[in-house]
Amino acid sequence: MTERSPDLRVLVLHNRYRSEQPSGENNVVDAEVAMLREAGHQVDLFERRSDDIAEMSMVRKALVPLRVPWNPATRTALAERLRRERPDIVHVHNTFPLLSPSVLEACRDANVPVVATLHNYTQICPTGTLYRDGATCTACAGKIPLPAVRYGCYRGSAAATVPVALNLLTNRRRWWSTVSRFLCISDAQRRTLIANGMPAELLTVKYNFVEDMGVRRVGPGEHLLYLGRLAEEKGVRLLMAAWDRIASAGGLGVPLVIAGAGPLADEVTTWARGRADVRFAGLQDKAGSRELTARAIAVVVPSQWLETFGLVVVEAMAAGVPSVVAGHSSLAELVQDGVTGMTHTPGDAASLAAALGQIVRAPTSLGNAARARYEREFTRTAGLANLVGAYHQVIEEASRGAQTVR
């Protein structure tokens, strides 16, 4: 019988994204917290919610952008929590816009080790996407991020971009000197970050896990499914162009279902209206998303930007459903072409159309192979072992460092 490792005291820091937009990052944080608690670890939360901005006075709203790079109030509040609770480790997720990297100084002052999950590319890009004008952009990586301001990369506004650019410029080295370990959610993300200046020794890969909800596909499936944010970088327009190509050639005999919300929702609604081969399902809750996935021939993820993970792909794997993905970034890492799904040339509508045709004709063994990959690498058991292992490693390193100093 193996000895059970002692329970950990973990403080999770996260600025929750607005509830009006689906957030895979919020879901990951919630799932990890629940997983740790159910495993017997003590997990507390230090959170701020972007939804709360709408309820602020005009004066407080005006101060929000100014405090993106540094919020002294959150530093003070966190310092008090750390004095009172003395966690073994702090796990940082998102600090934008209400927490700010000032929380790192509170952790340093309290001598509490810190890990941070990198859900995007904000360590090298002010907006975290490495994407501009329909293409990958690394103009700000390792440099003064003036290009982001010049192009108005955040919300299409130079003025709105200034706080996020200043945040990157003033806090980049603080992150790298304070955080003991950055948890990348794919090897593709890790390699991209290293290639653009991040210290390799600080970066390790820890895949997100996905709960097995017990919903599996039965039979070959009924439709092709796009499930996610309706935005340019997600390849929604590319998918519509590819589907129009397919329709003009006679169709595939199965419908395309598009589910989600985002800035292109009106455009998708107009495009889908009156078509028998397309159904726009809008924003779905978890149960609705699971049902649509389990009834799919394949999930389609034609992202134009360099996805750091691909949660919808792994959720499809859990249901025994293959995926059609852009053949780059983490997506090509998750999907083996012709084995667990199909890949297409990124940004190429003809290539995407061909891959969709292939997946409709593919044997159901692709779904079985996708499920097998899920069982090897993306279950709760694997997620818990990887996360707690990273915590213990960082805590032990911090302990050895403290003993050396003494």
C-alpha positions, 0 to 999 in steps of 0.5 A, a space after each residue: 500500500 502506497 503512502 498518501 501524500 499530505 494534503 496541500 493548502 492552495 490559494 487560487 488567484 483568478 480574474 473571471 471573464 465576463 459571463 456573457 462570453 463562454 470562457 474555457 479558462 473559467 471552466 478549467 479553473 473551476 474544474 481544477 478547484 473541484 478536482 483538488 478539493 475532492 482529492 482532499 486538498 484545501 483550496 481557497 479562492 482569491 477572485 475578481 469578476 469582470 462582470 462587476 465592472 458594470 456595477 461600478 461607479 463612473 469614477 471606479 470604471 475610469 480607474 480600471 484601465 489605470 490599474 491594469 498594470 498595477 493595482 495596490 488595493 489587490 496587493 494589500 488584500 492578498 497580503 492580508 489573506 496570505 498572512 491569515 491563511 499561509 497557503 503552501 502554494 499560490 496558483 495564478 491564472 488570469 490577472 486581467 483586468 482587476 487583479 494585476 501583477 501586483 499580486 506577485 509582489 504580495 506573494 514574494 513578500 510572504 515567501 509563498 511559492 507561485 505557479 501560474 498556468 499560461 492559458 494564452 500568450 500574454 507573456 509575450 503579446 499584450 492581447 495574448 493571441 499572437 494574432 492580428 489582421 488575419 495572421 500570426 503576429 509576433 511584433 511585440 515579442 521581446 520588444 517594447 510593445 508599441 506595435 500593439 498600440 499603433 494597430 489598436 490590437 485590444 478592442 480595435 483602439 489604440 487608447 484601450 491597448 495602452 494599459 495592456 501594452 504597459 502591463 506587458 512592458 512593466 511586468 514581464 520581468 516581474 513574472 519571470 523572477 517571481 513565478 517558480 513554474 509556468 504551466 503550459 497547456 501544450 508543448 506547442 505553446 511552450 515551444 512558441 513561448 521559448 522561441 519568443 524569449 521566455 526562459 525555457 527552465 521556467 516552462 513545463 507542460 501540463 495538459 488540461 483535463 476533461 471530465 468523463 461525463 459518461 456521454 458517448 457517441 452511438 453510431 456514426 453521428 448525425 451532423 458536423 459541429 462547430 462549438 465555440 466562440 464566434 470570432 474571426 480568429 476561431 476560423 468561423 468565416 473560413 468554415 462558412 466559406 468551406 461549407 459554401 464550397 461543399 454546398 456548391 458541389 452538391 453537399 455532404 448529405 449531413 448538416 453543419 451545426 454551429 453553436 456559440 456566441 461572439 462578435 460574428 453571431 449576427 453574421 452567422 445567423 444571417 448566413 444560416 437563415 433559410 438553409 437546410 444544410 446549416 443550423 445555428 444553435 446559439 450559445 449552449 449550456 454544458 448539457 446542450 454542448 455535451 448532447 450536440 458533441 455526442 451526436 456529431 460525426 466530428 467536431 470542427 476547429 478551424 482556428 486561424 490563431 495559434 490555439 494553446 490547447 483545444 478544450 473542445 477537441 478533448 471534450 470530443 475525444 471523451 465522447 468518442 468523437 474525432 475532430 477536424 482541425 487546423 494543422 498547426 499549434 496545439 491542434 496538430 498536437 492533439 489530433 493525429 491526421 487520419 488516426 484521431 481525426 483530420 487536419 487541414 491547411 490553416 486558413 485554406 477553405 478548399 483544404 478544410 472542405 476536403 477534410 470535412 468530406 474525408 471525415 464524413 466518409 471515415 470509419 468510426 475507428 477514428 472516434 475509438 482512437 480519439 477516445 483511447 487518446 483521451 483515456 491515456 492523457 486527459 482524464 481527471 486522474 492524469 490531471 490530478 497527478 500532473 497538477 499535484 506533482 507540479 505543486 510538490 516539485 515547486 514547494 520542495 524547490 522553495 524549501 531547499 532554497 530557503 534552507 540554503 539561504 539560512 
